Amino acid sequence: MTYTPPKVWTWDSENGGKFASTNRPIAGPTHDKDLPVGKHPLQLHSLATPNGVKVTVMLEELLAKGYAADYDAWYIDINEGDQFSSGFVDVNPNSKIPALFDKSTGVRVFESGAILLYLAEKFRAFLPRDIEGRTETLNWLFWLQGSAPYLGGGFGHFYAYAPEKFEYPINRFTMEAKRQLDVLNQQLEENRYIAGAEYTIADMAAAPWYGSLVKGAVYDAAEFLDTASYENVNRWADDVMSRPAFKKGRMVNRGWGEAHEQLRERHDASDFDAVPKA
């Protein structure tokens, strides 16, 4: 069926799709509610989507290296509209997870890439200090920030979440998803990590998206995309995703899946001890 756009678009709140109940064309809060505040300087309000996992992985990597980066991670249920509370909007006017407030500096940080960069600069970690290494890392961090919406909002939406399957958008975004995988595959042919020999925030940003994709953890699309053929991406994904800090980070703010994969909120390192074993 061919769709003819009207002269002026109007919002149909019953437009279907997995996230139709929370999507809306206006910004700002829908209700008044303060965010909770924990004991640590870093207050994270998030959910274990790929964008959320980027940040919890970064925080757990910092802690594993001995940095004073302890944090409270509060669960934001986007299906219930928690991201539209007045408190959340104060930290992120865009009403998207993750959002971070640093009590020690009074700084709010929103957008996952900005949070990674803020933490890397605050702790002087996982971001090379020489201009060549720093620039190459930021090249790939911003590549990810620009590319992932085509993977998630494009391919993932039309392949996995849209109420109906249409050939044109699935083909369009499948082509782009595979092109992106090929970009990564070629970059990783002669590099252990995305920006070179060093593990950086570029890897922490990309692995929750493209590592999860090739391992079949998102969209149930590994066979459809023939992700096994991207051998260098798979090697890199195995390397990064087997790190203990990565395994911890992907559990935080997760409220679905197997019990041993979930830590809905994290306020202390000992919280992991209460998670059931696999």
Secondary structure per residue as TSV (DSSP state, phi and psi in degrees):
chain	resnum	aa	ss	phi	psi
A	1	M	-	360.0	131.5
A	2	T	-	-88.0	133.8
A	3	Y	-	-97.9	129.2
A	4	T	-	-107.2	112.1
A	5	P	-	-63.2	141.6
A	6	P	-	-71.0	166.9
A	7	K	S	-64.2	-37.8
A	8	V	S	-129.2	122.3
A	9	W	-	-72.7	139.5
A	10	T	-	-125.3	150.6
A	11	W	-	-77.8	122.5
A	12	D	-	-109.8	103.7
A	13	S	T	-67.9	-10.8
A	14	E	T	-103.8	38.0
A	15	N	-	-79.5	-1.4
A	16	G	-	83.8	176.2
A	17	G	S	95.4	158.8
A	18	K	T	-60.5	-35.8
A	19	F	T	-109.5	19.3
A	20	A	T	-62.0	-29.1
A	21	S	T	-71.1	-20.7
A	22	T	T	-113.0	-12.7
A	23	N	-	-76.7	137.9
A	24	R	-	-155.0	156.0
A	25	P	S	-91.4	14.1
A	26	I	-	-127.8	155.1
A	27	A	-	-103.1	174.3
A	28	G	S	101.0	167.9
A	29	P	-	-74.9	153.3
A	30	T	S	-104.4	-15.5
A	31	H	B	-156.9	156.8
A	32	D	-	-90.1	122.6
A	33	K	-	-163.2	124.8
A	34	D	-	-74.9	149.7
A	35	L	-	-78.3	146.4
A	36	P	-	-68.8	156.5
A	37	V	-	-129.3	125.9
A	38	G	-	-99.1	-167.7
A	39	K	S	-85.0	-17.9
A	40	H	S	-92.0	157.7
A	41	P	S	-61.0	-38.2
A	42	L	E	-92.3	118.1
A	43	Q	E	-113.1	109.8
A	44	L	E	-105.7	132.5
A	45	H	E	-121.3	111.6
A	46	S	E	-159.6	-173.9
A	47	L	-	-151.6	150.4
A	48	A	S	-82.4	48.6
A	49	T	S	-78.1	171.8
A	50	P	H	-52.8	-40.3
A	51	N	H	-68.1	-36.3
A	52	G	H	-69.3	-40.2
A	53	V	H	-62.8	-34.3
A	54	K	H	-48.7	-47.3
A	55	V	H	-76.7	-42.0
A	56	T	H	-67.6	-33.3
A	57	V	H	-62.1	-46.2
A	58	M	H	-57.9	-45.9
A	59	L	H	-64.5	-42.2
A	60	E	H	-68.8	-33.4
A	61	E	H	-65.8	-40.9
A	62	L	H	-62.2	-45.0
A	63	L	H	-63.3	-38.8
A	64	A	H	-63.9	-28.1
A	65	K	T	-88.2	0.2
A	66	G	T	92.1	9.6
A	67	Y	-	-78.0	150.9
A	68	A	S	-82.4	69.7
A	69	A	-	-117.7	30.5
A	70	D	-	-63.4	151.3
A	71	Y	E	-151.2	157.5
A	72	D	E	-103.6	130.3
A	73	A	E	-115.8	112.4
A	74	W	E	-99.3	140.6
A	75	Y	E	-81.1	124.5
A	76	I	-	-110.3	112.4
A	77	D	-	-88.7	100.1
A	78	I	G	-70.8	-24.1
A	79	N	G	-71.5	-22.0
A	80	E	G	-97.0	-1.1
A	81	G	T	80.9	21.8
A	82	D	G	-59.2	-28.0
A	83	Q	G	-71.9	-7.5
A	84	F	G	-104.2	11.5
A	85	S	B	-71.4	155.7
A	86	S	H	-61.3	-37.0
A	87	G	H	-65.7	-42.3
A	88	F	H	-67.4	-42.5
A	89	V	H	-62.8	-29.8
A	90	D	H	-63.4	-32.5
A	91	V	H	-87.0	-38.1
A	92	N	-	-136.7	99.9
A	93	P	T	-63.5	-11.7
A	94	N	T	-87.7	-4.9
A	95	S	-	54.3	42.8
A	96	K	-	-127.1	145.7
A	97	I	S	-85.1	154.0
A	98	P	-	-88.4	161.4
A	99	A	E	-134.9	138.3
A	100	L	E	-126.5	136.5
A	101	F	E	-122.8	127.3
A	102	D	E	-101.0	105.4
A	103	K	T	-64.4	-27.3
A	104	S	T	-73.3	-21.9
A	105	T	T	-119.2	-13.5
A	106	G	T	73.1	18.5
A	107	V	E	-99.0	133.6
A	108	R	E	-96.4	145.7
A	109	V	E	-136.9	125.5
A	110	F	E	-131.8	161.1
A	111	E	S	81.1	125.3
A	112	S	H	-59.8	-40.0
A	113	G	H	-64.5	-38.6
A	114	A	H	-65.2	-37.0
A	115	I	H	-66.2	-43.7
A	116	L	H	-59.9	-44.1
A	117	L	H	-65.8	-41.2
A	118	Y	H	-59.9	-47.2
A	119	L	H	-67.5	-38.9
A	120	A	H	-62.3	-39.6
A	121	E	H	-77.7	-35.9
A	122	K	H	-62.6	-43.2
A	123	F	H	-102.3	-1.9
A	124	R	T	54.7	54.2
A	125	A	-	-145.4	148.8
A	126	F	S	61.6	21.2
A	127	L	S	-144.3	111.4
A	128	P	-	-53.5	146.9
A	129	R	S	-94.1	-18.6
A	130	D	S	-75.5	148.9
A	131	I	H	-64.4	-35.5
A	132	E	H	-67.9	-48.2
A	133	G	H	-66.8	-39.9
A	134	R	H	-62.9	-45.8
A	135	T	H	-64.8	-41.5
A	136	E	H	-64.0	-39.6
A	137	T	H	-62.9	-44.6
A	138	L	H	-68.8	-32.2
A	139	N	H	-52.7	-48.5
A	140	W	H	-79.0	-30.5
A	141	L	H	-62.0	-46.8
A	142	F	H	-74.2	-28.7
A	143	W	H	-58.6	-46.0
A	144	L	H	-62.2	-45.5
A	145	Q	H	-62.0	-32.9
A	146	G	H	-84.6	-26.1
A	147	S	H	-90.1	-37.7
A	148	A	H	-58.0	-35.1
A	149	P	H	-60.6	-30.1
A	150	Y	I	-71.1	-33.1
A	151	L	I	-73.1	-49.8
A	152	G	I	-81.4	-60.0
A	153	G	I	-72.3	-21.1
A	154	G	I	-96.4	-80.3
A	155	F	I	-61.0	-52.4
A	156	G	I	-59.2	-41.5
A	157	H	I	-64.3	-53.9
A	158	F	I	-74.7	-28.4
A	159	Y	I	-82.0	-38.8
A	160	A	I	-112.4	-30.6
A	161	Y	I	-114.0	-23.4
A	162	A	S	-62.7	147.3
A	163	P	S	-67.3	-20.7
A	164	E	S	-136.5	152.7
A	165	K	-	-95.2	127.1
A	166	F	-	-125.4	135.5
A	167	E	H	-64.1	-45.0
A	168	Y	H	-59.6	-56.0
A	169	P	H	-65.6	-33.9
A	170	I	H	-65.3	-45.0
A	171	N	H	-63.9	-42.0
A	172	R	H	-60.6	-47.5
A	173	F	H	-85.1	-21.1
A	174	T	H	-65.6	-43.1
A	175	M	H	-58.5	-43.2
A	176	E	H	-70.0	-39.9
A	177	A	H	-61.3	-42.1
A	178	K	H	-70.8	-34.4
A	179	R	H	-62.6	-43.8
A	180	Q	H	-62.3	-42.8
A	181	L	H	-60.7	-36.4
A	182	D	H	-70.4	-36.8
A	183	V	H	-57.6	-49.1
A	184	L	H	-64.1	-43.1
A	185	N	H	-60.3	-40.8
A	186	Q	H	-70.4	-38.8
A	187	Q	H	-64.2	-35.5
A	188	L	T	-87.2	0.1
A	189	E	T	-63.8	-38.6
A	190	E	S	-119.1	12.3
A	191	N	-	-130.1	134.3
A	192	R	S	-65.9	-43.3
A	193	Y	B	-117.0	171.6
A	194	I	T	-61.6	-43.3
A	195	A	T	-94.8	6.3
A	196	G	B	139.0	-141.9
A	197	A	S	-82.5	-13.3
A	198	E	S	-104.8	137.9
A	199	Y	-	-75.4	124.7
A	200	T	-	-137.0	-179.1
A	201	I	H	-62.7	-20.1
A	202	A	H	-64.0	-40.3
A	203	D	H	-69.9	-39.8
A	204	M	H	-64.4	-32.5
A	205	A	H	-74.2	-41.5
A	206	A	H	-84.4	-33.7
A	207	A	I	-61.7	-41.1
A	208	P	I	-62.9	-22.5
A	209	W	I	-91.8	-66.9
A	210	Y	I	-83.1	-30.6
A	211	G	I	-64.5	-46.6
A	212	S	H	-62.8	-35.2
A	213	L	H	-64.8	-50.4
A	214	V	H	-70.1	-22.6
A	215	K	T	-91.9	5.1
A	216	G	T	75.5	20.7
A	217	A	-	-89.8	-11.0
A	218	V	S	-132.2	140.8
A	219	Y	T	68.7	-4.8
A	220	D	T	51.5	47.8
A	221	A	-	-124.6	11.8
A	222	A	H	-61.2	-42.9
A	223	E	H	-68.6	-43.8
A	224	F	H	-58.7	-40.7
A	225	L	H	-88.9	-2.9
A	226	D	T	51.8	50.0
A	227	T	G	-67.2	-20.6
A	228	A	G	-62.3	-23.3
A	229	S	G	-73.6	-13.7
A	230	Y	-	-92.8	77.1
A	231	E	H	-64.0	-37.9
A	232	N	H	-70.6	-36.7
A	233	V	H	-66.2	-39.4
A	234	N	H	-65.9	-41.6
A	235	R	H	-60.8	-46.1
A	236	W	H	-63.3	-43.1
A	237	A	H	-61.3	-43.0
A	238	D	H	-61.1	-41.4
A	239	D	H	-63.8	-53.3
A	240	V	H	-70.2	-44.8
A	241	M	H	-77.3	-9.2
A	242	S	T	-89.3	-5.9
A	243	R	S	-65.6	137.0
A	244	P	H	-55.9	-39.9
A	245	A	H	-67.8	-34.4
A	246	F	H	-66.0	-43.4
A	247	K	H	-60.7	-40.0
A	248	K	H	-67.4	-46.6
A	249	G	H	-59.7	-36.1
A	250	R	H	-75.7	-13.7
A	251	M	H	-81.7	-28.9
A	252	V	B	-69.8	137.1
A	253	N	T	62.7	27.1
A	254	R	-	-103.0	126.8
A	255	G	-	-123.1	25.1
A	256	W	S	-146.6	168.3
A	257	G	S	89.2	-163.3
A	258	E	-	-67.5	149.7
A	259	A	G	-59.5	-35.1
A	260	H	G	-74.7	-6.5
A	261	E	G	-98.2	-2.0
A	262	Q	-	-113.3	133.9
A	263	L	B	-138.8	91.3
A	264	R	S	-56.9	-44.4
A	265	E	-	-132.2	150.3
A	266	R	B	-130.3	121.6
A	267	H	S	-127.3	-9.7
A	268	D	S	-158.0	151.8
A	269	A	G	-58.4	-30.7
A	270	S	G	-70.2	-12.5
A	271	D	G	-60.0	-29.6
A	272	F	G	-66.0	-27.0
A	273	D	G	-66.3	-23.6
A	274	A	G	-85.1	-6.8
A	275	V	S	-75.5	131.5
A	276	P	-	-57.9	146.8
A	277	K	-	-79.1	152.6
A	278	A	-	-66.2	360.0
